[in-house]
Amino acid sequence: MNFPTPTPEGAAAHDVGASPAVDGRAARWANHREERRAELIRSARKAIHRLGADVPMEDIAAAASTSKSVFYRYFRDKSGLAAAMGELVLSQMQERIAQAAASAESPYEGLRAMVRAYLAMAVRSPNVYEFVTRVPAGAAAAGTNAAAQEAGAAFGTFFDAVGAMIEAPMRRHLAPGTQATLDYWPPAAIGLVRAAGERWLTAPDSPAKPSLEDMAGMIADWLFAGIAAQAAPLSPALSPAKELS
């Protein structure tokens, strides 16, 4: 039987068999690093959900059974952690909002479903929502905190995508010559959803506080009131009153 000749110890990187081994180790290390990073994000998310958006990094690290220096090695600082967690949370929100819109039978139902999905994801963990959407004081204004800028960019990308989802069904039902509405209404709609949703999210529980379903319906009604006047003739899909019954 012929056995393969072993590669001499200290063989050059270009020798037969040397490069695949090096590449394999590099790939395994990269995978390990990504898995460890995801594990730290999951642990931090649980800690923030339980302890609040202002939880110190020491407590986040303790909840993950590691040290603060380990988190800094992966995320630079607390803003970097917020950016990484925000990317994960917002991608999940975007996916659920898209699923809600896809299952709707009319533009109004789609809009209401998207608003409800947004509110539901935020109310599931207000602490995590606040953590990933709040830019540290002075960081963005100073323009020196790259992680804070990343967090803001991720959040902006999310709302840009939601705005595009809102625009798509509206485009089919607006009258000709309403391009200005398509240019300005989606970002205005997102601003309304954020402002009203976050005010509702932080309001104390009381008999006067709307339920999740009622709040989603009210926001959808407000949004439609601003666009229904420009609907094309004979477009019953833009009549929310019928669909709320």
DOTOR-753951 format. One line per 4 residues: number of its first residue (from 1); their letters; for each residue x, y, z of N, C-alpha, C. Coordinates in steps of 0.05 Angstrom, whole numbers, always signed. Example, Ala and Ser with C-alpha at 12.3 -4.5 7.8 and 13.67 -1.06 7.14 Angstrom:
# residues 2
1	as	+264:-114:+156:+246:-90:+156:+264:-66:+156 | +257:-45:+142:+273:-21:+143:+258:+1:+157
END
This chain:
# residues 245
1	mnfp	+17:-24:+0:+0:+0:+0:+18:+25:+0 | +10:+44:-17:+26:+69:-18:+13:+90:-1 | +28:+101:+17:+19:+122:+35:+27:+149:+24 | +11:+170:+26:+19:+196:+17:+42:+207:+33
5	tptp	+60:+220:+19:+83:+232:+32:+74:+256:+49 | +80:+256:+75:+72:+278:+92:+86:+304:+84 | +72:+326:+88:+83:+352:+82:+104:+358:+103 | +128:+366:+95:+149:+371:+115:+141:+394:+134
9	egaa	+149:+392:+159:+143:+413:+178:+156:+439:+169 | +140:+460:+170:+151:+486:+162:+149:+490:+132 | +133:+474:+118:+131:+477:+89:+120:+504:+82 | +128:+515:+59:+119:+541:+50:+89:+541:+44
13	ahdv	+77:+565:+45:+48:+567:+41:+40:+557:+14 | +59:+559:-6:+51:+551:-33:+55:+521:-38 | +66:+506:-19:+70:+478:-22:+43:+464:-23 | +43:+440:-35:+19:+424:-38:+7:+418:-11
17	gasp	-18:+424:-7:-32:+418:+18:-30:+439:+39 | -13:+459:+35:-10:+479:+56:-32:+500:+56 | -39:+510:+32:-59:+531:+30:-87:+522:+39 | -97:+498:+30:-123:+490:+40:-125:+489:+70
21	avdg	-103:+480:+84:-104:+478:+113:-106:+506:+125 | -91:+524:+114:-92:+552:+125:-119:+564:+120 | -130:+560:+95:-156:+571:+89:-178:+558:+106 | -175:+532:+111:-195:+519:+128:-195:+530:+156
25	raar	-171:+535:+167:-170:+546:+194:-182:+574:+195 | -176:+590:+174:-186:+617:+173:-217:+617:+172 | -228:+599:+156:-257:+597:+153:-270:+588:+179 | -257:+569:+193:-268:+559:+218:-267:+582:+239
29	wanh	-246:+597:+239:-244:+619:+258:-264:+641:+252 | -269:+647:+227:-289:+667:+219:-316:+658:+228 | -322:+632:+223:-349:+622:+231:-352:+622:+262 | -330:+615:+276:-331:+615:+305:-336:+644:+315
33	reer	-323:+663:+303:-326:+691:+311:-354:+701:+307 | -366:+694:+284:-394:+702:+278:-413:+689:+297 | -409:+663:+303:-426:+649:+322:-424:+662:+350 | -400:+668:+358:-395:+680:+384:-408:+708:+385
37	rael	-406:+723:+364:-418:+750:+362:-448:+748:+365 | -460:+729:+350:-490:+725:+352:-498:+717:+380 | -482:+700:+392:-488:+691:+420:-488:+715:+439 | -468:+732:+436:-466:+756:+454:-490:+775:+449
41	irsa	-499:+778:+424:-522:+795:+419:-547:+783:+432 | -551:+757:+430:-574:+744:+442:-574:+748:+472 | -551:+744:+484:-549:+747:+513:-554:+776:+521 | -543:+795:+506:-547:+823:+513:-576:+831:+509
45	rkai	-589:+820:+489:-617:+826:+484:-634:+817:+508 | -629:+793:+518:-644:+783:+541:-639:+801:+566 | -614:+809:+570:-608:+826:+593:-622:+853:+591 | -622:+865:+568:-634:+891:+564:-665:+888:+567
49	hrlg	-676:+867:+556:-705:+863:+559:-712:+861:+589 | -695:+849:+605:-701:+845:+633:-694:+869:+651 | -671:+882:+644:-660:+902:+662:-664:+931:+652 | -671:+935:+627:-676:+962:+617:-656:+972:+598
53	advp	-663:+993:+583:-646:+1003:+562:-621:+1017:+573 | -621:+1025:+598:-598:+1039:+610:-580:+1020:+625 | -583:+994:+622:-567:+975:+637:-538:+980:+630 | -520:+980:+650:-491:+984:+645:-479:+960:+630
57	medi	-457:+965:+616:-444:+943:+601:-434:+922:+620 | -427:+929:+644:-418:+909:+664:-440:+888:+669 | -465:+898:+672:-487:+879:+677:-494:+863:+653 | -491:+875:+629:-496:+860:+604:-476:+837:+602
61	aaaa	-450:+844:+607:-429:+823:+606:-433:+802:+627 | -441:+810:+651:-446:+790:+672:-468:+771:+664 | -489:+781:+652:-512:+764:+643:-503:+744:+622 | -482:+751:+607:-472:+734:+586:-449:+716:+597
65	stsk	-444:+718:+623:-422:+702:+636:-395:+708:+623 | -390:+733:+618:-364:+741:+606:-357:+768:+617 | -337:+781:+605:-328:+807:+614:-335:+829:+595 | -334:+854:+605:-340:+877:+588:-319:+879:+565
69	svfy	-294:+872:+571:-273:+873:+550:-279:+855:+527 | -293:+832:+532:-300:+815:+510:-321:+828:+492 | -340:+841:+503:-360:+855:+487:-347:+878:+471 | -328:+892:+483:-315:+913:+469:-297:+903:+446
73	ryfr	-288:+878:+450:-272:+866:+428:-289:+861:+403 | -314:+855:+408:-332:+849:+385:-348:+874:+376 | -354:+893:+393:-372:+914:+386:-361:+942:+391 | -336:+945:+399:-323:+971:+404:-333:+985:+429
77	dksg	-359:+989:+431:-370:+1002:+454:-400:+996:+455 | -414:+1010:+473:-443:+1004:+477:-459:+1013:+452 | -450:+1034:+439:-463:+1042:+414:-460:+1021:+392 | -436:+1009:+392:-432:+987:+372:-450:+963:+377
81	laaa	-454:+957:+403:-472:+935:+410:-501:+943:+401 | -509:+968:+406:-535:+977:+398:-539:+975:+368 | -518:+982:+353:-520:+980:+323:-523:+951:+314 | -508:+933:+326:-509:+905:+319:-536:+893:+326
85	mgel	-545:+899:+351:-571:+888:+359:-594:+901:+343 | -591:+927:+337:-611:+940:+321:-614:+928:+293 | -592:+920:+281:-593:+908:+255:-609:+882:+256 | -605:+866:+277:-620:+841:+280:-649:+846:+285
89	vlsq	-655:+863:+305:-683:+868:+313:-699:+881:+290 | -687:+900:+276:-701:+914:+255:-705:+896:+231 | -686:+878:+225:-691:+860:+203:-714:+841:+209 | -717:+833:+234:-739:+816:+242:-766:+832:+240
93	mqer	-765:+857:+248:-789:+874:+246:-797:+877:+217 | -777:+883:+200:-782:+887:+172:-794:+862:+159 | -784:+838:+166:-794:+813:+155:-823:+809:+163 | -830:+815:+188:-857:+810:+198:-876:+831:+185
97	iaqa	-867:+855:+182:-884:+875:+169:-889:+868:+140 | -869:+858:+126:-873:+849:+99:-892:+826:+97 | -890:+807:+116:-909:+784:+116:-937:+794:+121 | -941:+813:+139:-967:+823:+145:-979:+837:+121
101	aasa	-963:+853:+107:-973:+867:+83:-980:+847:+61 | -964:+826:+58:-968:+807:+36:-994:+791:+40 | -1003:+787:+65:-1027:+771:+70:-1052:+788:+69 | -1050:+814:+66:-1073:+832:+66:-1088:+831:+39
105	espy	-1114:+836:+39:-1130:+834:+15:-1135:+861:+2 | -1126:+883:+15:-1131:+910:+3:-1109:+928:+13 | -1105:+951:+0:-1085:+970:+10:-1090:+979:+39 | -1115:+984:+46:-1120:+993:+73:-1113:+971:+93
109	eglr	-1122:+947:+88:-1116:+924:+106:-1086:+920:+108 | -1072:+924:+85:-1043:+921:+85:-1030:+942:+103 | -1039:+967:+101:-1028:+988:+117:-1033:+983:+146 | -1057:+975:+153:-1064:+970:+181:-1048:+946:+192
113	amvr	-1044:+926:+175:-1028:+903:+184:-999:+910:+188 | -988:+928:+171:-961:+937:+175:-958:+953:+201 | -977:+971:+206:-976:+986:+231:-978:+968:+255 | -996:+949:+254:-999:+930:+276:-974:+914:+281
117	ayla	-961:+904:+260:-937:+889:+263:-915:+905:+275 | -913:+930:+267:-893:+948:+279:-898:+952:+309 | -923:+959:+316:-929:+963:+344:-925:+938:+361 | -933:+915:+349:-930:+890:+364:-901:+883:+370
121	mavr	-884:+887:+351:-856:+882:+355:-844:+900:+376 | -852:+926:+375:-842:+945:+395:-852:+939:+423 | -878:+932:+425:-889:+928:+452:-880:+902:+464 | -870:+884:+447:-861:+858:+458:-837:+863:+477
125	spnv	-820:+882:+471:-798:+889:+489:-792:+919:+486 | -806:+935:+501:-800:+964:+499:-772:+972:+506 | -759:+957:+524:-732:+963:+531:-713:+958:+508 | -716:+936:+494:-699:+930:+471:-704:+951:+449
129	yefv	-730:+957:+444:-737:+977:+424:-723:+1004:+430 | -724:+1012:+455:-711:+1038:+462:-681:+1036:+459 | -670:+1013:+466:-641:+1010:+465:-630:+1013:+436 | -644:+1000:+417:-634:+999:+390:-642:+1024:+374
133	trvp	-661:+1040:+383:-669:+1063:+368:-660:+1090:+379 | -647:+1089:+402:-638:+1113:+415:-608:+1118:+410 | -602:+1140:+397:-574:+1148:+392:-563:+1161:+417 | -540:+1153:+426:-529:+1164:+451:-526:+1195:+449
137	agaa	-531:+1208:+471:-532:+1238:+471:-505:+1249:+461 | -507:+1267:+442:-483:+1281:+431:-467:+1265:+411 | -472:+1239:+409:-455:+1223:+391:-460:+1230:+362 | -486:+1231:+354:-492:+1236:+326:-485:+1265:+319
141	aagt	-491:+1283:+338:-486:+1312:+332:-456:+1317:+329 | -440:+1303:+345:-411:+1307:+342:-400:+1294:+318 | -413:+1273:+308:-404:+1260:+284:-379:+1243:+289 | -373:+1237:+314:-348:+1223:+319:-352:+1194:+327
145	naaa	-377:+1186:+332:-382:+1159:+340:-392:+1142:+317 | -375:+1126:+306:-382:+1111:+282:-404:+1091:+287 | -404:+1078:+311:-424:+1059:+318:-452:+1072:+320 | -453:+1096:+332:-478:+1110:+333:-489:+1117:+306
149	qeag	-471:+1124:+288:-479:+1130:+261:-489:+1105:+247 | -476:+1082:+253:-485:+1057:+241:-514:+1050:+251 | -519:+1055:+277:-545:+1049:+288:-566:+1067:+275 | -560:+1092:+271:-579:+1110:+258:-583:+1102:+229
153	aafg	-562:+1094:+215:-564:+1085:+187:-582:+1060:+185 | -578:+1042:+203:-594:+1017:+203:-623:+1023:+207 | -629:+1041:+225:-657:+1048:+231:-669:+1063:+207 | -653:+1081:+194:-662:+1095:+171:-668:+1076:+148
157	tffd	-651:+1056:+144:-655:+1037:+123:-681:+1021:+127 | -686:+1014:+152:-711:+1000:+159:-735:+1016:+151 | -736:+1041:+159:-759:+1057:+153:-761:+1065:+123 | -738:+1066:+110:-739:+1070:+80:-753:+1046:+68
161	avga	-747:+1022:+77:-759:+997:+66:-789:+997:+72 | -796:+1004:+97:-825:+1005:+104:-840:+1025:+86 | -827:+1048:+82:-839:+1068:+65:-844:+1058:+37 | -825:+1042:+26:-828:+1031:+0:-851:+1011:+0
165	miea	-854:+995:+22:-877:+976:+23:-903:+991:+24 | -904:+1014:+38:-929:+1029:+39:-935:+1041:+11 | -914:+1050:-3:-918:+1063:-28:-929:+1044:-50 | -920:+1019:-49:-927:+1001:-71:-957:+998:-75
169	pmrr	-972:+991:-54:-1001:+988:-59:-1015:+1015:-65 | -1005:+1036:-53:-1017:+1062:-58:-1014:+1071:-87 | -992:+1064:-99:-987:+1072:-127:-1008:+1062:-146 | -1019:+1039:-140:-1039:+1026:-158:-1066:+1040:-155
173	hlap	-1070:+1055:-134:-1097:+1066:-129:-1099:+1096:-129 | -1076:+1109:-134:-1076:+1138:-135:-1083:+1148:-163 | -1095:+1171:-165:-1102:+1183:-191:-1077:+1192:-205 | -1078:+1194:-232:-1055:+1204:-247:-1047:+1232:-237
177	gtqa	-1021:+1237:-239:-1011:+1264:-231:-1007:+1267:-201 | -1004:+1246:-187:-1001:+1248:-158:-973:+1239:-149 | -953:+1243:-166:-926:+1235:-159:-916:+1249:-134 | -924:+1274:-130:-915:+1288:-106:-924:+1274:-81
181	tldy	-948:+1262:-82:-958:+1247:-59:-941:+1223:-54 | -933:+1209:-75:-916:+1186:-72:-888:+1193:-62 | -879:+1217:-69:-853:+1226:-60:-853:+1234:-30 | -875:+1246:-21:-875:+1257:+6:-892:+1242:+27
185	wppa	-912:+1228:+17:-930:+1215:+37:-917:+1192:+52 | -902:+1174:+39:-891:+1152:+54:-873:+1160:+77 | -853:+1179:+73:-837:+1187:+96:-854:+1202:+118 | -874:+1217:+109:-891:+1230:+128:-907:+1209:+144
189	aigl	-916:+1188:+130:-930:+1166:+144:-913:+1152:+164 | -888:+1148:+157:-870:+1135:+176:-865:+1152:+201 | -863:+1178:+196:-859:+1196:+219:-883:+1195:+238 | -907:+1194:+226:-931:+1193:+243:-932:+1166:+258
193	vraa	-926:+1144:+245:-927:+1118:+258:-907:+1118:+281 | -883:+1128:+277:-863:+1128:+298:-871:+1145:+321 | -880:+1170:+315:-886:+1189:+337:-910:+1179:+353 | -931:+1171:+339:-955:+1161:+353:-950:+1135:+367
197	gerw	-935:+1117:+354:-930:+1091:+365:-913:+1092:+390 | -892:+1109:+389:-874:+1111:+412:-888:+1125:+436 | -905:+1145:+429:-921:+1158:+451:-939:+1137:+464 | -952:+1121:+448:-970:+1100:+458:-954:+1079:+474
201	ltap	-931:+1072:+464:-914:+1052:+477:-906:+1060:+505 | -900:+1085:+509:-891:+1094:+535:-913:+1105:+554 | -937:+1106:+543:-960:+1116:+560:-966:+1095:+581 | -972:+1103:+606:-979:+1084:+627:-1006:+1071:+621
205	dspa	-1009:+1046:+630:-1034:+1032:+626:-1057:+1046:+640 | -1079:+1049:+626:-1103:+1062:+638:-1127:+1054:+621 | -1151:+1057:+631:-1175:+1051:+614:-1176:+1068:+589 | -1163:+1091:+589:-1164:+1108:+565:-1143:+1100:+544
209	kpsl	-1124:+1083:+551:-1103:+1076:+532:-1114:+1056:+512 | -1111:+1062:+486:-1122:+1043:+466:-1107:+1016:+467 | -1122:+996:+459:-1109:+970:+456:-1091:+970:+431 | -1076:+949:+428:-1059:+946:+404:-1075:+948:+379
213	edma	-1097:+933:+378:-1114:+933:+354:-1126:+960:+349 | -1136:+974:+370:-1148:+1000:+366:-1128:+1021:+357 | -1103:+1019:+369:-1083:+1039:+361:-1074:+1035:+332 | -1071:+1010:+324:-1064:+1005:+296:-1086:+1015:+277
217	gmia	-1111:+1011:+285:-1133:+1020:+269:-1134:+1050:+267 | -1130:+1064:+289:-1130:+1093:+289:-1108:+1105:+272 | -1084:+1094:+274:-1062:+1104:+258:-1068:+1100:+229 | -1078:+1076:+222:-1084:+1070:+194:-1105:+1089:+183
221	dwlf	-1125:+1095:+200:-1146:+1114:+192:-1135:+1142:+187 | -1117:+1151:+204:-1105:+1177:+201:-1089:+1179:+175 | -1074:+1157:+170:-1058:+1157:+146:-1075:+1157:+120 | -1097:+1142:+121:-1114:+1141:+97:-1129:+1167:+93
225	agia	-1135:+1180:+115:-1149:+1206:+112:-1133:+1226:+96 | -1107:+1223:+96:-1089:+1241:+82:-1084:+1234:+53 | -1094:+1211:+45:-1088:+1202:+18:-1113:+1195:+2 | -1135:+1190:+15:-1159:+1180:+1:-1170:+1201:-18
229	aqaa	-1166:+1227:-13:-1176:+1248:-30:-1163:+1247:-58 | -1140:+1235:-60:-1126:+1233:-85:-1128:+1206:-98 | -1146:+1190:-88:-1150:+1163:-100:-1163:+1166:-127 | -1157:+1147:-144:-1169:+1146:-170:-1199:+1140:-167
233	plsp	-1216:+1149:-186:-1245:+1143:-184:-1250:+1113:-184 | -1272:+1106:-171:-1280:+1078:-169:-1259:+1060:-157 | -1247:+1069:-135:-1227:+1054:-122:-1236:+1048:-93 | -1256:+1028:-91:-1267:+1023:-64:-1247:+1012:-45
237	alsp	-1224:+1002:-54:-1204:+991:-36:-1193:+1013:-17 | -1197:+1038:-24:-1187:+1060:-7:-1209:+1070:+11 | -1228:+1053:+19:-1249:+1061:+37:-1247:+1045:+63 | -1232:+1057:+82:-1228:+1042:+107:-1252:+1037:+123
241	akel	-1273:+1054:+121:-1296:+1051:+138:-1310:+1024:+133 | -1311:+1015:+108:-1323:+989:+102:-1307:+966:+113 | -1281:+969:+112:-1264:+947:+121:-1262:+944:+151 | -1269:+965:+165:-1267:+964:+194:-1292:+951:+206
245	s	-1312:+947:+190:-1337:+935:+201:-1334:+905:+203
END
